[in-house]
Amino acid sequence: MPTVLIIDDNAAVAIALEVLFSLHDIDALRAASPSEGLALLESANVDLVIQDMNFTADTTSGVEGTALFREIRRRHPDLPVILLTAWTHLDAAVDLVKSGAADYLSKPWDDKRLLATVTNLIELGQANRALQQRVQRERREKRDLEHKFDLRGMVWADPATERVLNLACQVARADVPVLITGPNGTGKERIAEIIQANSQVANGPFVVLNCGALPADLIEAELFGAEAGAYTGASRAREGKFEAADGGTLFLDEIGNLPLAGQMKLLRVLETGRFERLGSNRERQVKVRVISATNADLQSMIRAGTFREDLFYRLNVIELRLPPLASRPADILPLAAGFLAPGKSLHPAAQAALMAHAWPGNVRELKNVMQRASLLAQGSTIKADDLGLPLAALPAVENEPDRDTIAQALARANGVVAQAAAELGLSRQALYRRMERLGIARP
């Protein structure tokens, strides 16, 4: 049951509030003086404070209440406080609300309004505490992941990315093929590097072949090697990627571009570790961990007869789905900062533009945008115009964000105020002011 602390020297007021709250499943504690109230705050779990502004007889200045409020704010900066007084001084009310008071109500109060305010503040406080706990848990999990595994300098903040990283590290030491799926430019090769770095063959070679970057008639030679004269232009024997990767990892990017003949030979290597070079009858034996990646729909290719089903299931022992950048928005600003040239920083409007952009080219597009902006920006601060993004990406903040909008933005940003501010089109200081005015605790 939530608990409200009532600090008021008028016993009748305190009892009336206590009865009102008890009828709505809210527990109430009473204190007759500021010192008694502060002592109760140290010994009890309190969700909200309702305090009077005057405690000495014939005093209406509000000085005592102001001092009490500031002391509560100093000791418990996240605790919502409602100010209650029979003497309304508008200037004082405005000043205290600017300083973080949740509300300022006059006596006699309106029960319905008071209950609505108290209920909303308690629910918001509970949501903020849950958010803080989640943020702390995610930060702890991230630190543990970074400490336990070699993540090859991977930059991330989004839970969706962390789920992929967790699974990648979990399966890294298992000697099974891994298929990484996701759109182009999402960082599939970096995930493959992380798997290699934490595998049992971490000290072996890491060889990359982009199956989409070679003509179909040359892919087999690249994979398996060729003897001299095996094809036009083959003047000498050469080893293929499987031989080069022996004792390590072979990363086959764009595996969907591998022709059917090459797919059949690849299946045999995966099953036996044996293959022949083009133009040779001598079998060669290798021990290679194969990681493949694709942006294609292999299931559709299987139905169309352009990809072997047996090879798909052999490659797909473990599948890691890497979402597009737009689906992991918390990664955008940390990645952008990592791509900036030394000494450069992002203006809040530029951060907002980055958060609003759809990123069809994913991380690769973001990297190009930041590198270009670093070169072309005048001065050390990169502004929205320097990014060269479509105007549609520049959000227009026409309406003042309400409490729910801010809370949702903070939740999406995992409590990172700068990121939430960028999403809302505000500076960090402007968002802090709104959070204080609305009684939203700082993460």
C-alpha positions as CSV (number, residue, x, y, z in Angstrom):
1,M,0.0,0.0,0.0
2,P,1.5,3.4,-0.9
3,T,2.3,5.8,1.9
4,V,1.8,9.6,2.2
5,L,3.4,11.7,4.8
6,I,1.3,14.7,6.0
7,I,3.3,17.5,7.7
8,D,0.9,20.0,9.2
9,D,0.6,21.5,12.7
10,N,-3.2,21.5,12.4
11,A,-4.4,18.2,13.7
12,A,-7.8,18.6,12.1
13,V,-6.3,19.0,8.7
14,A,-4.0,16.0,9.1
15,I,-6.9,13.8,10.4
16,A,-9.2,14.8,7.5
17,L,-6.5,13.9,5.0
18,E,-5.7,10.7,6.8
19,V,-9.4,9.7,6.6
20,L,-9.6,10.7,2.9
21,F,-6.6,8.6,2.0
22,S,-7.7,5.6,4.0
23,L,-10.9,5.4,2.0
24,H,-8.8,5.0,-1.2
25,D,-6.3,2.4,0.0
26,I,-3.5,4.9,0.8
27,D,-1.7,4.8,4.1
28,A,-1.0,8.1,5.8
29,L,1.6,9.2,8.4
30,R,1.3,12.4,10.4
31,A,3.9,14.9,11.6
32,A,3.1,18.1,13.4
33,S,6.4,19.9,12.7
34,P,9.1,20.1,10.1
35,S,11.6,18.3,12.4
36,E,9.1,15.5,13.1
37,G,8.4,15.2,9.4
38,L,12.1,15.0,8.4
39,A,12.7,12.4,11.1
40,L,9.8,10.2,9.8
41,L,11.2,10.5,6.3
42,E,14.5,9.0,7.5
43,S,12.7,6.0,9.2
44,A,9.8,5.2,7.0
45,N,9.2,4.4,3.3
46,V,7.2,7.3,2.0
47,D,5.9,7.7,-1.6
48,L,4.7,11.3,-1.3
49,V,4.7,14.3,1.1
50,I,1.9,16.8,1.6
51,Q,3.2,19.7,3.7
52,D,1.8,22.9,5.1
53,M,3.6,26.2,4.4
54,N,3.3,27.8,7.9
55,F,3.8,26.2,11.3
56,T,4.1,29.0,13.8
57,A,0.9,30.7,15.0
58,D,0.0,33.9,13.2
59,T,2.6,33.3,10.5
60,T,1.6,33.5,6.9
61,S,4.8,34.2,5.1
62,G,5.5,30.6,4.0
63,V,9.1,30.9,5.0
64,E,9.0,27.8,7.2
65,G,7.3,25.8,4.5
66,T,9.8,26.9,1.9
67,A,12.7,25.9,4.2
68,L,11.1,22.5,4.9
69,F,10.5,21.9,1.2
70,R,14.1,22.8,0.3
71,E,15.4,20.4,3.0
72,I,13.2,17.6,1.7
73,R,14.4,18.2,-1.8
74,R,18.0,18.2,-0.6
75,R,17.7,14.9,1.3
76,H,15.2,13.2,-1.1
77,P,15.5,14.8,-4.5
78,D,13.2,12.3,-6.2
79,L,10.3,12.4,-3.6
80,P,7.2,14.3,-4.9
81,V,6.0,17.1,-2.6
82,I,2.6,18.8,-2.6
83,L,2.4,22.2,-0.9
84,L,-0.8,22.9,1.0
85,T,-1.7,26.2,2.6
86,A,-4.5,28.5,3.5
87,W,-2.4,31.5,2.5
88,T,-1.7,31.5,-1.3
89,H,1.3,33.6,-2.4
90,L,1.4,33.1,-6.2
91,D,5.1,34.2,-6.6
92,A,6.2,31.8,-3.9
93,A,4.1,29.0,-5.5
94,V,5.7,29.6,-8.9
95,D,9.2,29.6,-7.4
96,L,8.7,26.4,-5.5
97,V,7.1,24.6,-8.5
98,K,10.1,25.7,-10.6
99,S,12.3,24.2,-7.8
100,G,10.5,20.9,-8.2
101,A,7.3,21.0,-6.1
102,A,4.7,18.6,-7.7
103,D,1.7,20.9,-7.0
104,Y,0.6,23.8,-4.9
105,L,-3.0,23.6,-3.4
106,S,-5.0,26.0,-1.3
107,K,-7.0,25.2,1.8
108,P,-9.8,24.1,1.7
109,W,-8.8,21.7,-0.9
110,D,-10.8,19.9,-3.5
111,D,-10.9,16.2,-2.6
112,K,-11.2,15.0,-6.1
113,R,-8.4,17.1,-7.4
114,L,-6.1,16.2,-4.5
115,L,-6.8,12.5,-4.9
116,A,-6.2,12.6,-8.6
117,T,-2.9,14.5,-8.1
118,V,-1.7,12.1,-5.3
119,T,-2.7,9.0,-7.3
120,N,-0.9,10.2,-10.4
121,L,2.2,11.1,-8.5
122,I,2.4,7.8,-6.7
123,E,1.9,5.8,-9.9
124,L,4.5,7.9,-11.7
125,G,6.9,7.4,-8.8
126,Q,6.4,3.7,-8.9
127,A,6.9,3.7,-12.7
128,N,10.1,5.8,-12.2
129,R,11.4,3.4,-9.6
130,A,10.7,0.4,-11.9
131,L,12.5,2.3,-14.7
132,Q,15.5,3.1,-12.5
133,Q,15.7,-0.6,-11.4
134,R,15.5,-1.7,-15.0
135,V,18.2,0.8,-16.1
136,Q,20.5,-0.2,-13.3
137,R,19.9,-3.9,-14.1
138,E,20.7,-3.3,-17.8
139,R,23.8,-1.3,-17.0
140,R,25.0,-4.0,-14.7
141,E,24.3,-6.7,-17.3
142,K,26.1,-4.6,-19.9
143,R,29.2,-4.2,-17.6
144,D,29.1,-8.0,-16.9
145,L,29.0,-8.7,-20.6
146,E,31.8,-6.4,-21.4
147,H,33.9,-7.8,-18.6
148,K,33.3,-11.4,-19.4
149,F,33.7,-11.4,-23.2
150,D,35.8,-9.7,-25.9
151,L,33.3,-7.6,-27.8
152,R,35.7,-6.1,-30.3
153,G,34.9,-2.5,-29.3
154,M,31.2,-3.0,-30.1
155,V,29.1,0.1,-29.3
156,W,25.5,-0.4,-28.2
157,A,22.9,0.7,-25.7
158,D,19.7,-0.9,-27.0
159,P,18.3,-4.1,-25.3
160,A,17.6,-5.6,-28.7
161,T,21.3,-5.4,-29.6
162,E,22.3,-6.8,-26.2
163,R,20.1,-9.8,-26.7
164,V,21.9,-10.6,-30.0
165,L,25.3,-10.1,-28.3
166,N,24.3,-12.3,-25.3
167,L,23.3,-15.1,-27.7
168,A,26.4,-14.7,-29.8
169,C,28.7,-15.0,-26.8
170,Q,26.7,-17.9,-25.4
171,V,27.2,-20.0,-28.6
172,A,30.7,-18.7,-29.5
173,R,32.5,-21.7,-27.9
174,A,30.2,-24.3,-29.5
175,D,31.7,-25.8,-32.6
176,V,28.5,-25.3,-34.7
177,P,27.7,-23.2,-37.7
178,V,26.0,-19.8,-37.1
179,L,23.7,-17.9,-39.5
180,I,23.4,-14.2,-38.9
181,T,20.4,-12.6,-40.6
182,G,19.4,-9.0,-41.0
183,P,19.4,-6.1,-43.4
184,N,22.5,-4.8,-45.1
185,G,24.6,-2.5,-43.0
186,T,23.4,-3.6,-39.6
187,G,26.8,-4.9,-38.4
188,K,26.6,-8.7,-39.2
189,E,30.3,-8.9,-39.8
190,R,31.1,-7.3,-36.4
191,I,28.9,-10.0,-34.7
192,A,30.8,-12.7,-36.6
193,E,34.1,-11.1,-35.3
194,I,32.8,-11.3,-31.7
195,I,31.9,-15.0,-32.1
196,Q,35.4,-15.7,-33.5
197,A,37.0,-13.7,-30.7
198,N,35.3,-15.7,-28.0
199,S,35.4,-19.1,-29.7
200,Q,37.8,-22.1,-29.1
201,V,39.6,-21.0,-32.3
202,A,40.1,-17.4,-31.3
203,N,43.8,-17.5,-32.0
204,G,43.2,-18.9,-35.5
205,P,42.6,-16.9,-38.7
206,F,39.4,-15.0,-39.4
207,V,38.8,-15.1,-43.1
208,V,36.0,-13.2,-44.8
209,L,34.4,-13.9,-48.2
210,N,31.6,-11.7,-49.6
211,C,29.7,-14.1,-51.8
212,G,27.8,-11.2,-53.4
213,A,30.9,-9.3,-54.5
214,L,32.2,-12.0,-56.9
215,P,31.0,-13.4,-60.2
216,A,29.2,-16.7,-59.8
217,D,31.9,-18.6,-61.8
218,L,34.7,-17.4,-59.5
219,I,33.1,-18.0,-56.1
220,E,33.9,-21.8,-56.1
221,A,37.6,-21.0,-56.8
222,E,37.6,-18.4,-54.0
223,L,36.1,-20.9,-51.6
224,F,38.0,-24.1,-52.5
225,G,41.0,-22.9,-54.4
226,A,42.1,-23.9,-57.9
227,E,45.0,-25.7,-59.6
228,A,46.9,-24.1,-62.4
229,G,44.9,-24.2,-65.7
230,A,41.6,-25.0,-63.9
231,Y,40.0,-22.1,-65.6
232,T,41.0,-19.3,-68.0
233,G,43.5,-17.1,-66.4
234,A,44.5,-19.5,-63.7
235,S,48.2,-19.5,-64.4
236,R,49.2,-21.0,-61.0
237,A,47.7,-22.9,-58.2
238,R,46.1,-21.0,-55.4
239,E,44.5,-21.9,-52.1
240,G,40.9,-21.0,-51.3
241,K,39.3,-19.5,-48.3
242,F,38.7,-22.8,-46.6
243,E,42.4,-23.6,-46.7
244,A,43.3,-20.0,-45.5
245,A,40.8,-20.4,-42.6
246,D,42.0,-23.8,-41.5
247,G,42.1,-23.8,-37.7
248,G,40.0,-20.7,-37.5
249,T,36.8,-19.1,-38.8
250,L,35.4,-18.5,-42.2
251,F,32.8,-15.8,-42.5
252,L,30.6,-16.1,-45.6
253,D,28.7,-12.9,-46.1
254,E,25.7,-12.8,-48.5
255,I,25.5,-16.6,-48.5
256,G,22.3,-16.3,-50.6
257,N,24.4,-15.4,-53.6
258,L,26.3,-18.7,-53.6
259,P,25.4,-20.7,-56.8
260,L,23.8,-24.1,-56.5
261,A,27.0,-26.0,-57.5
262,G,28.9,-24.1,-54.8
263,Q,26.1,-24.8,-52.3
264,M,26.5,-28.6,-52.9
265,K,30.3,-28.4,-52.3
266,L,29.9,-26.2,-49.3
267,L,27.4,-28.7,-47.8
268,R,30.0,-31.5,-48.2
269,V,32.7,-29.4,-46.5
270,L,30.4,-28.6,-43.6
271,E,29.6,-32.3,-43.1
272,T,33.0,-33.9,-43.7
273,G,35.6,-31.1,-43.6
274,R,36.8,-32.4,-47.0
275,F,36.9,-30.7,-50.5
276,E,39.0,-30.6,-53.7
277,R,40.4,-27.6,-55.4
278,L,39.0,-26.9,-58.8
279,G,40.9,-28.9,-61.4
280,S,42.2,-31.4,-58.7
281,N,41.1,-34.9,-57.7
282,R,43.1,-34.8,-54.4
283,E,41.0,-34.3,-51.3
284,R,42.0,-31.8,-48.7
285,Q,41.0,-31.9,-45.0
286,V,40.4,-28.7,-43.0
287,K,38.9,-27.8,-39.6
288,V,37.0,-24.6,-40.0
289,R,34.2,-22.9,-38.0
290,V,31.7,-21.5,-40.6
291,I,29.7,-18.4,-39.9
292,S,27.4,-17.1,-42.6
293,A,25.3,-14.1,-43.0
294,T,22.5,-12.9,-45.4
295,N,20.0,-10.2,-45.9
296,A,18.0,-12.5,-48.2
297,D,14.9,-14.6,-47.3
298,L,16.4,-18.0,-47.6
299,Q,13.1,-19.7,-47.0
300,S,11.7,-18.0,-50.1
301,M,14.8,-19.0,-52.0
302,I,14.3,-22.6,-51.0
303,R,10.7,-22.6,-52.3
304,A,12.0,-21.0,-55.5
305,G,14.6,-23.7,-55.9
306,T,17.6,-21.3,-55.7
307,F,18.9,-22.4,-52.3
308,R,19.3,-25.9,-51.0
309,E,17.1,-26.8,-48.0
310,D,19.7,-29.2,-46.6
311,L,22.4,-26.5,-46.7
312,F,20.0,-24.1,-45.0
313,Y,19.5,-26.4,-42.1
314,R,23.2,-27.2,-41.9
315,L,24.1,-23.5,-41.8
316,N,21.2,-22.5,-39.5
317,V,22.1,-24.6,-36.4
318,I,22.1,-21.2,-34.6
319,E,20.4,-18.2,-36.1
320,L,21.1,-14.6,-34.8
321,R,18.7,-12.0,-36.1
322,L,20.2,-8.6,-36.1
323,P,17.4,-5.9,-36.2
324,P,17.6,-2.8,-38.4
325,L,19.0,0.3,-36.7
326,A,15.5,1.9,-36.7
327,S,14.3,-1.0,-34.5
328,R,17.1,-0.4,-31.9
329,P,16.9,3.4,-31.5
330,A,18.9,3.5,-28.3
331,D,22.0,2.6,-30.3
332,I,21.8,5.6,-32.6
333,L,23.3,8.3,-30.5
334,P,26.1,6.2,-29.0
335,L,27.1,4.9,-32.4
336,A,26.9,8.5,-33.9
337,A,29.2,9.7,-31.1
338,G,31.6,6.9,-31.8
339,F,31.8,7.8,-35.5
340,L,32.5,11.5,-34.9
341,A,35.9,12.9,-35.5
342,P,37.9,13.7,-32.3
343,G,36.9,17.1,-30.8
344,K,33.4,17.1,-32.5
345,S,30.1,17.1,-30.6
346,L,26.4,17.0,-31.6
347,H,24.0,19.9,-31.1
348,P,20.7,18.8,-29.5
349,A,18.9,19.6,-32.8
350,A,21.3,17.3,-34.6
351,Q,20.6,14.5,-32.1
352,A,16.9,15.0,-32.6
353,A,17.4,14.7,-36.4
354,L,19.4,11.5,-36.0
355,M,16.7,10.0,-33.8
356,A,13.9,11.0,-36.3
357,H,15.7,9.6,-39.4
358,A,14.5,6.1,-40.6
359,W,18.1,4.9,-41.4
360,P,17.3,2.7,-44.4
361,G,21.1,2.1,-44.7
362,N,21.4,1.2,-41.1
363,V,24.7,1.5,-39.2
364,R,26.6,1.9,-42.5
365,E,24.5,4.9,-43.5
366,L,25.0,6.4,-40.0
367,K,28.7,6.0,-40.2
368,N,28.8,7.8,-43.6
369,V,26.6,10.6,-42.4
370,M,28.8,11.2,-39.3
371,Q,32.0,11.1,-41.2
372,R,30.7,13.5,-43.8
373,A,29.4,15.9,-41.1
374,S,32.7,15.8,-39.2
375,L,34.5,16.9,-42.4
376,L,32.0,19.6,-43.5
377,A,30.8,21.1,-40.2
378,Q,32.1,24.6,-39.4
379,G,33.4,24.5,-35.8
380,S,33.4,21.7,-33.2
381,T,29.6,21.4,-32.9
382,I,27.7,19.5,-35.6
383,K,24.3,21.1,-36.3
384,A,21.3,19.5,-37.9
385,D,22.0,21.1,-41.2
386,D,25.5,19.6,-41.3
387,L,24.1,16.1,-41.3
388,G,22.6,16.4,-44.8
389,L,19.5,14.4,-43.8
390,P,16.1,14.9,-45.5
391,L,14.1,17.8,-44.0
392,A,11.4,15.3,-43.0
393,A,13.9,13.9,-40.4
394,L,13.9,17.2,-38.6
395,P,11.1,17.0,-36.0
396,A,9.0,20.1,-35.2
397,V,8.3,20.3,-31.6
398,E,5.0,22.2,-31.6
399,N,3.3,20.9,-28.5
400,E,4.7,20.9,-24.9
401,P,5.4,17.2,-24.0
402,D,3.2,16.0,-21.1
403,R,4.2,13.7,-18.2
404,D,3.3,10.5,-20.1
405,T,5.2,11.6,-23.2
406,I,8.3,12.3,-21.2
407,A,8.0,9.1,-19.2
408,Q,7.6,7.1,-22.4
409,A,10.6,8.8,-24.0
410,L,12.8,8.1,-20.9
411,A,11.6,4.4,-21.0
412,R,12.6,4.1,-24.7
413,A,15.9,5.7,-23.9
414,N,16.5,3.4,-20.9
415,G,16.8,6.4,-18.7
416,V,19.4,8.2,-20.8
417,V,18.2,11.8,-20.4
418,A,20.2,13.2,-23.3
419,Q,18.8,10.6,-25.7
420,A,15.2,11.2,-24.5
421,A,15.7,14.9,-24.8
422,A,16.9,14.5,-28.4
423,E,13.9,12.4,-29.2
424,L,11.6,15.1,-27.8
425,G,13.5,17.9,-29.5
426,L,14.6,19.5,-26.3
427,S,18.0,20.3,-24.7
428,R,19.0,18.2,-21.8
429,Q,18.6,21.1,-19.4
430,A,15.1,21.9,-20.8
431,L,14.1,18.3,-20.2
432,Y,15.4,18.3,-16.7
433,R,13.3,21.5,-16.0
434,R,10.2,19.7,-17.3
435,M,11.0,16.6,-15.3
436,E,11.3,18.6,-12.1
437,R,8.2,20.6,-12.8
438,L,6.2,17.4,-13.4
439,G,7.7,15.4,-10.5
440,I,9.6,12.9,-12.7
441,A,12.6,11.5,-10.9
442,R,16.0,11.8,-12.5
443,P,17.3,8.4,-13.7
